[in-house]
Amino acid sequence: MTPASNGKIIRIPIPRLTEERRKELVKVVKKMAEGAKVSVRNVRRDANEQLKGLEKNKKISQDELRQWMDKVQDSTDKHIQKVDEVLAAKEKEILEV
């Protein structure tokens, strides 16, 4: 890449992406999405551990534990679905010529 200057603006011409490079970028995006999913699952695990600690210390009942764990799972599912939606949209955008 060679920068071109016309006095006030510096332009850097960027060549079009090749199909091979687009596929590489999709792989990178998929890896990032998988990292996001792992992070969401780690948060779920931490929340469930805290809830089990509360139940063990008799601060909440077993029924409340189940209810809260179900809510945590629902939230996890929604966030993972959102990551999948964003991944699909970004993959489509990258592969679009």
Sequence and secondary structure as in RCSB ss.txt:
>XXXX:A:sequence
MTPASNGKIIRIPIPRLTEERRKELVKVVKKMAEGAKVSVRNVRRDANEQLKGLEKNKKISQDELRQWMDKVQDS
TDKHIQKVDEVLAAKEKEILEV
>XXXX:A:secstr
   EE SS EE       HHHHHHHHHHHHHHHHHHHHHHHHHHHHHHHHHHHHHHTTSS HHHHHHHHHHHHHH
HHHHHHHHHHHHHHHHHHHH  
